[in-house]
Amino acid sequence: MQAKPAESGHYNETKLKSLKPVHPALIVGGAILIVLAVCIPFLLPGGRLGNYYMTELLRTVVFCFATLGLTVGMGYAGQISLAQAAFFGLGAYSLASTTALFGLPYWVGLTAALVVPIVMGVFLGAISLRLVTHYLALVTIGFQIIVQLVLHNSKALTGGADGLSRIPRPFGLENPTYFYWLCLVVLLVCILFVFRLKHSRLGRALFALREDELAASAAGVDLFKMKMLAFSICSTLGGIGGFLYASATGYISPDVFSFEQSVSFFAMLITGGSDSIIGAVVGTVLLTWLPEWLRAFKEYYLAIYGGLIIVFLIFLPNGIWGLMGSLYDMIFKKKAASEENTAGIKFIEGKTLTYLNRAGELARRQEQEVIFQVSGLKKHFGGVKAVDGIDFHVKKGDIHVLIGPNGSGKTTVINVLSGIYSATAGQIAYRGSEITNLKPHLIVGMGAARTFQNIRLFPELSVIDNVMIGQHVRSKANLLNILFNFKVREEERQIRARAEEALAFVGFEYFFEKVKNLSYGQQRMVEIARALATEPELLFLDEPAAGMNPEETQELVKLLKRMNELGITILLIEHDMHLVTEVADYITVLDFGKKISEGTVGQVLSDPEVIRAYLGEELARAEA
Ligand SMILES: Nc1ncnc2c1ncn2[C@@H]1O[C@H](COP(=O)(O)OP(=O)(O)OP(=O)(O)O)[C@@H](O)[C@H]1O
């Protein structure tokens, strides 16, 4: 791969503008949809006031909120939810009960419709925090059924099975077309918010969560916060949709907010394209109107409707919008970068990370301080004593290597140090502060990042997005900043510039290539770049040379030295003894979960215990 990094300090506006996150088809499709949506009341058969089609149109636009919520919760964050109709119902009943049943003012209903779904969304997120895939789906189904039962049976709160009528509309908007336009404006605001979210630090963190939770947390993403965020945005948008639905129809009953409706929302999302905003709208429009278009088939129309959905799900895994994106790429994209990406890794000599150069600080120190202290560390898995009372320390500025036979506990040590596993016993201190059993993202935040033995990237995301996620812990934009686009651009510019610099440092220029299309060695480099983007003072690298050919390994040696020259302390696990002897300042040797030796390269390689346990008789003979 030919690397052409930008000059140091040259990550300017012009360069950043070339990193357009918006697909041109998205802009065109979005503009057409907006114009169509505004004009459609005038195109409806039979006039635009109060007819059947107008009701369907209103249903369509309010359903879009629910699907848009799922786009964030499921499409972005990967949190399967089959309870969206429940949140839709909570929004609808918050308005209906407060106004139509208790006679409270409209704004009370509006507030309740925002607060209740958020609270319930956070509750659902909290109880299902540790669940993924079908387990999560089952919990959300349970939640959906409970909500529906409560709506049915709590007559005093909800009017029971009879439902509630005479639900008011805001600002006295009795004219359905005006109310439709109001819904459209609110929808556009929500779409703009979701769009901004997608291209923000929080959006990237949600995608990271979807792709690989462990990697996300090791890259500095707070899983708990992100899951709460995903569930609360998903439920809030569902609640807003339900609130507008209740206003639009003037009458609601529990049947509308059924499990079947949740499945319909789910199908709308998948049909349109799960992580695309336009896809959510397209899927909602299609599945809301399809039954109408199929009525000509009389008693068979529902069977045909179901059959078509199955066909969509099987043959369009990325939905209709995904298909359109692929067609666009096929027709207009000249040459996929991946074709050029097979030439191996070339590193850029002499490039530095302008934001991460602690070499000067290091040079000023007379004596090397201990940056990392491990005391009596144990990690047991049932009867397996993977790590069994290890003490060692790492000095600032060193490349400290952990070696030992397979299964001796090296990876487990790094997993405990980086917060992936909790320690069975012992203490870990980093720069004088105890960090034992802290969550991985907190440890990354303190300046200790890691890579994995089996590379853990976010395969469906681009190279640049993977690395930008590393900047998550160093950036601040919150939901309000993102919603009002306040102080976000400057921060985004810096995140992108730093990610580019980290990539340039390891030798990349194909920032938009999906990571899954890269070679193994290149993926390793992206993982290192992501760790560098977290601005670490200490790097844990778990067998970075695994799977690399000798030429790539030699380049890796150079890279390790260059990172170390920046002042980054490295704790490295490695089996390749040539690499170890070239880079190690200090070595700790493990065997059966215990430390059997430590010292400089010369001391360790001549230690008979190390030769016996790890280096083997062959090396002993060679030494002799
Ligand atoms: N999650 C786990 N559950 C149960 N046992 C585990 C787990 N992780 C590691 N072990 C066990 O702990 C021991 C140490 O494994 P570890 O992966 O830390 O060794 P290692 O020195 O890194 O090996 P290698 O050089 O092959 O990567 C092994 O016996 C392994 O089977």
The ligand as a Gaussian input file, in Angstrom:
#p B3LYP/6-31G(d) Opt

LIG

0 1
 N      -11.981000     -16.949000      29.957000
 C      -11.324000     -18.040000      30.372000
 N      -12.002000     -19.036000      30.973000
 C      -11.351000     -20.139000      31.416000
 N      -10.034000     -20.334000      31.275000
 C       -9.325000     -19.379000      30.677000
 C       -9.919000     -18.185000      30.189000
 N       -8.966000     -17.404000      29.658000
 C       -7.801000     -18.084000      29.778000
 N       -8.030000     -19.271000      30.398000
 C       -7.029000     -20.263000      30.736000
 O       -6.004000     -19.593000      31.428000
 C       -4.751000     -20.130000      31.065000
 C       -3.845000     -19.012000      30.579000
 O       -4.345000     -18.570000      29.319000
 P       -3.719000     -17.308000      28.575000
 O       -4.483000     -17.134000      27.322000
 O       -3.635000     -16.177000      29.500000
 O       -2.259000     -17.830000      28.253000
 P       -1.167000     -17.197000      27.295000
 O        0.117000     -17.263000      28.025000
 O       -1.596000     -15.862000      26.826000
 O       -1.176000     -18.225000      26.099000
 P       -0.819000     -17.969000      24.545000
 O        0.638000     -17.657000      24.472000
 O       -1.151000     -19.272000      23.893000
 O       -1.691000     -16.837000      24.096000
 C       -4.998000     -21.195000      30.022000
 O       -5.018000     -22.447000      30.660000
 C       -6.356000     -20.851000      29.501000
 O       -7.032000     -22.000000      29.055000

